[in-house]
Amino acid sequence: MTLDEAKEALGVCRGEIDAIDRRMVALLNERSRVVERIGAVKANMSMPVYEPKREDEVYANIQSANEGPISHEAIRRIFERIIDEMRTLQRTRMGGK
């Protein structure tokens, strides 16, 4: 492989990454809109934002869908961060507890 071929291959891969990242952002915003609806229900019913049992279900769900190459531990860490941000969204937008 020449340097020019390597640069071209990297450019193609980076273009794919950029497209995937945009889809991920769209999915995270879609998830956020659902979280806002959940937060509204919880606020209306004076329910807590933090539900450890539900979070455990989410982790089990995402790990069962994980076919790699990323490890289950890495997927969990990523979703821990996503869930933390979703909790913050519920608390700030919906006045959750």
For each residue, the residues with C-beta under 8 A, 3 or more apart:
1: 5 6 9
2: 5 6
3: 6 7
4: 7 8
5: 1 2 8 9
6: 1 2 3 9 10
7: 3 4 10 11
8: 4 5 11 12
9: 1 5 6 12 13
10: 6 7 13 14
11: 7 8 14 15
12: 8 9 15 16
13: 9 10 16 17
14: 10 11 17 18
15: 11 12 18 19
16: 12 13 19 20
17: 13 14 20 21
18: 14 15 21 22
19: 15 16 22 23
20: 16 17 23 24
21: 17 18 24 25
22: 18 19 25 26
23: 19 20 26 27
24: 20 21 27 28
25: 21 22 28 29
26: 22 23 29 30
27: 23 24 30 31
28: 24 25 31 32 82
29: 25 26 32 33
30: 26 27 33 34
31: 27 28 34 35 82 86
32: 28 29 35 36 86 89
33: 29 30 36 37
34: 30 31 37 38
35: 31 32 38 39 86 89 90
36: 32 33 39 40 89 90 93 94
37: 33 34 40 41
38: 34 35 41 42 90
39: 35 36 42 43 49 89 90 93 94 96
40: 36 37 43 44 94
41: 37 38 44 45 47
42: 38 39 45 46 47 48 49 90 94 96
43: 39 40 46 47 94 95 96
44: 40 41
45: 41 42
46: 42 43 97
47: 41 42 43 97
48: 42 51 96 97
49: 39 42 87 90 91 94 96 97
50: 55 87
51: 48 54 55
52: 55 56
53: 56 57
54: 51 57 58
55: 50 51 52 58 59 83
56: 52 53 59 60
57: 53 54 60 61
58: 54 55 61 62 79 83
59: 55 56 62 63 76 79
60: 56 57 63 64
61: 57 58 64 65
62: 58 59 65 66 75 76 79
63: 59 60 66 72 75 76
64: 60 61
65: 61 62
66: 62 63 70 72 75
67:
68: 71
69:
70: 66 74 75
71: 68 74 75
72: 63 66 75 76
73: 76 77
74: 70 71 77 78
75: 62 63 66 70 71 72 78 79
76: 59 62 63 72 73 79 80
77: 73 74 80 81
78: 74 75 81 82
79: 58 59 62 75 76 82 83
80: 76 77 83 84
81: 77 78 84 85
82: 28 31 78 79 85 86
83: 55 58 79 80 86 87
84: 80 81 87 88
85: 81 82 88 89
86: 31 32 35 82 83 89 90
87: 49 50 83 84 90 91 96
88: 84 85 91 92
89: 32 35 36 39 85 86 92 93
90: 35 36 38 39 42 49 86 87 93 94 96
91: 49 87 88 94 95 96 97
92: 88 89
93: 36 39 89 90
94: 36 39 40 42 43 49 90 91
95: 43 91
96: 39 42 43 48 49 87 90 91
97: 46 47 48 49 91
